[in-house]
Amino acid sequence: MKNKNIIISLILIFSFLAISALSLFAQNQATRDIIQGAMRDEIKRNIDKLRLENLQDPFFISYTIHDARTMEITASLGSIINSNKNHYRNHHVRLMVGDYNLNDENYFDLTGGGYRQTMLRGADRLPLEDNYSGIRRALWIATDNLYKSATESFERKKAALEQQTLSEEDKALADFSKTEVVKQKSPPIEFDMDQEKWEKIARELSGIFTDYSDIYSSQLRIFFYQSDIFFTNSEGTETNKPLSLVAVQINASTQAEDGEPLKDHVIYYGAMPGDLPPLKSMKDEIIETVKSLIALKSAPVFEDSYTGPVMFSNQATAEFFAQRLFSGSSGLISSRKPVVGDPRAASFLNRGGGEQLEDRIDTRIISRDITIKALPTMDNFSGEKLIGGYQVDEEGVKPPEEVVLVERGVLKTLLSNRILTKKISQSNGHERPLVGAGTVSSSGLGPSVINVTSSNGMTETELKQELIQLAKDEGLEYAILVKKIKSPISGQVRRLDPMAFLTMSRRSQQGPSFTEPILVYRVFVKDGREELVRSVKLGSLSISTLRRISGASEKQVVYNTVVPTASGPMGLFSFASPGSNRGIAASFIVPKSLILEELEVENTKRDYTPKLPVVASPLVKK
Amino acid sequence: MKVAEEDTSADFSIEPDVITYYEAPLDIKTILGDKKVWEEKVKKYTAPFIESKDIYGGQATFNFTVERKNLITSEGTKISQNLIYSRLSVSGFIKSEDGMELPLYKSYFAFEPKGLSFDEAIIADVRTMIKKLERLREAPVVDPYTGPAILSGRAAGVFFHEVFGHRVEGHRQKSEQEGQTFKKKLGEKILPQHMSVVFDATKKTYDGRDLMGYYKYDDEGVKGQSVPVVKSGVFNSFLMSRSPIENFSCSNGHGRAQAGYRPVSRQSNLIIESNASVSEQELRQILIDECKKQGKPFGLLFEDIRGGFTMTGRTMPNVFNVLPTEVYRIYTDGRPDELVRGVDLVGTPLVMFSMVSEAGDKFDIFNGVCGAESGGVPVSSVAPALLVTQAEVQKKSKSQERPPILPRPDEKPTM
């Protein structure tokens, strides 16, 4: 009898759940219809009627709307510093005048694109209610604005072109590629943003640091993002897809006895809260990180000048590929050289830096063993969740399942969007949403799921032996092993470390460089012993260093991260805002370790070293 | 190497009182009530804007802040006080055919949200605003002009805040980079004898309306005070933080800052008084008489403003700029007042100050947040309409953007 009751109540609960899920779905569908309808109708009206006499008509309009919910919690030492939930809808409009061959994009000058004094541009946010007319009104004003500025820059671009000598090849290069019309709708994703639960977790994880007075500053940030993305363009493409990201980020910093600022971080990413590791694992990893940071305080300073084999492992291997080949607008990311308005604009552009690889297509750029592919539609790798996978990109282009970027060392193609370059004639669907500090806004060209394999994989033991052997051959006492590199997204630019700003300004002068290493070891040839050292600077990690990879693991590891991305022509503004945390969610599946045959390693020369705190931390137990 | 500065006062004052003051934390939820109610209200306030096709922006914002300030010093001061502000602002803007963007603003302030519950009056204000916007769109543009003008109470308040208030902030008298307009004016007559100016941080309301510049203790732990800055036209005192200057060794409770900034002397409730005020009608007549005397066909009435700014340094010209939103021409020949657009009120402080002659008998309040080196601090001004015998206006900076090409989409969904 009792059992039967339980069964009945279970059935009731299930049916109740089913009903609420259904009504939620119905509600979502109604919302989706209104938003998509407003976008479609306003695009049609504008493409048909938006004109100014004697000026070019718009030939392409696209609207992107993010209907987003966010939750952000920051905590330090067991207390919540900030906790909020947000719901917003913002839009992004793209409009081009001219035609596919020649339009207002791919143009840069120093007069336009700047601040235009108008209040009309204000409303970038849409009504949170499903207000059809309200959505259309916001799109109307934004489209109107963009049309006016697009016609202006088109006229300036045409004038600039008339004053310049261009190669036939440059003249023939179209501005925007044609692509097939895509209609795709994926069901929305919804997960519970349980603020109370995650505040509790934030307190618990950040509270770990109260036991460690040797760490001077620590902070934890939890960021949940969940949105429904709508894309519609005047070519007829309509897509609607969910996007979600969850992140837990812990930053910690301290100083060595000689004042050197030291910092480390732990970052987890997932698409859903369930993708994050269990609380216990996160705690263990934080404690481990704290311990290694404390060990770093008393680690010997690296005073030598070393040239020899360097092994990267785990996070450092993944960061190595991410930063060298997939950040900003260099490496394996295509980049269109814009038409410039005048010589001053050209010299401005050239400061962007980075290595462009397009001219080296069909030549060997990396060690023969290495193959690099993008697998944009992949969502997990042997059970591990990948945050870089998707079905359709931010220009409504469906990416192929596989893009071979480098085959056995030879460069084949680059990641691309609908902006064409000399050797890239179509998009491979890599226009990605930019995840910001608290929002997702517009998009940029960048990586998806990147798979790096070695045809000559070794075991970890073999690799370490190889490292030692290489050092021996060079007559070195030790080799260098790098286990962790600062993640550029950790955004840890804090008062404690004025050097960060110095390197930032230097970087903008020299082009993108590498972030500083966190965990570097000397591996002694004699007995294989590993010794942690600090104040280490890695030499120039240019792409050519990749030509001499002496070995890589057969075992692959998954690294989910957010890659800082370029914005503006040729990534000009990619380093404009340090620690802005804007980037593209990507996954890297890379060999666990790899050895670079030769790299310079030397002491970090600091221009400025802050003093230690005068009074000891109040956390010191009496 | 620098030569010695003129002012050799101490760096930090010794204050007679060490304050211990404690207010219990507020129950924010009870004071605010249901947030939804306010969401519905701001929607309701903005709804009328949609009825006018030419209005491109209509916005209402409700802002509720509770700040609990804790101050502990090594001298023994211990203060916990609550500052609570509820602000409602409504704005709309329209564009004239020549591209000029014409905004109007209306704001309401009370400490507690319940002090803002007058829906019908607000909606009536919105409707008035819409009508005014539509008239502004058609209004003629004024050319640069000098001549007599009346500043409404709100305009006069902002004018005094910018032109006078920022120049009597004590710490500015110390820096050799600052203009120090009033430094040597102590005991001198700077305004007509019938006028006085007080900065009164202790005043919580005026005429039943809450004043935003009220506080119990400033951000250096000194009790908020009433400081008579101008008495019967004679300059009497600076606003003081704990940074002493010549002749003023102590704070008078005006060391203020936004949380996270270092306090400097800032304004509180600026109150302009006159013991020889005239009625609105008389004020108009005096203006017309003055215009005739100067041979001007009209004077200007600055009815409402959105704010202003000023520069107090030495390198740049020591000027002020008040940004009016509603300006009328008052004709000497009996024609009705004419709404005009396109000008800012500009000038240099001492000249403009010497031109203030009469004060009206109707007071108006301007509540707002003042921004300067110690961040944004809540302030207010209470002022009568003022007559200045000579004001100068310059052309407003203007958008060149033409109005939207397509009409506003008002269709219903086609689905």
Contacts between the chains, C-beta under 8 A, distances in Angstrom:
chain1	res1	chain2	res2	distance
A	33	B	415	6.1
A	34	B	413	6.7
A	37	B	413	5.4
A	37	B	414	7.0
A	37	B	415	5.1
A	38	B	413	7.5
A	41	B	409	7.6
A	41	B	411	7.1
A	41	B	413	7.7
A	41	B	414	6.3
A	42	B	409	6.2
A	45	B	406	6.8
A	45	B	409	6.5
A	46	B	406	6.9
A	49	B	406	5.8
A	50	B	405	6.0
A	50	B	406	5.9
A	51	B	405	7.3
A	52	B	405	6.4
A	116	B	399	8.0
A	116	B	401	6.9
A	117	B	397	7.1
A	117	B	398	7.9
A	117	B	399	4.8
A	117	B	400	7.7
A	117	B	401	7.6
A	118	B	101	6.7
A	118	B	399	4.8
A	118	B	401	4.4
A	119	B	56	7.5
A	119	B	57	6.1
A	119	B	93	5.4
A	119	B	101	5.0
A	119	B	103	6.8
A	119	B	399	7.5
A	120	B	56	5.9
A	120	B	57	7.7
A	120	B	95	7.6
A	120	B	101	7.7
A	120	B	401	6.4
A	120	B	404	7.3
A	122	B	57	6.4
A	123	B	57	7.4
A	132	B	412	7.2
A	132	B	413	4.7
A	133	B	409	6.8
A	133	B	410	6.1
A	133	B	411	7.5
A	133	B	412	7.6
A	136	B	409	4.3
A	136	B	411	7.7
A	137	B	408	6.2
A	137	B	409	6.4
A	140	B	404	6.9
A	140	B	406	6.7
A	140	B	408	6.5
A	140	B	409	5.4
A	141	B	56	6.9
A	141	B	404	6.5
A	144	B	404	4.4
A	144	B	405	5.9
A	144	B	406	6.8
A	145	B	401	7.7
A	147	B	405	7.2
A	148	B	401	6.6
A	148	B	402	7.6
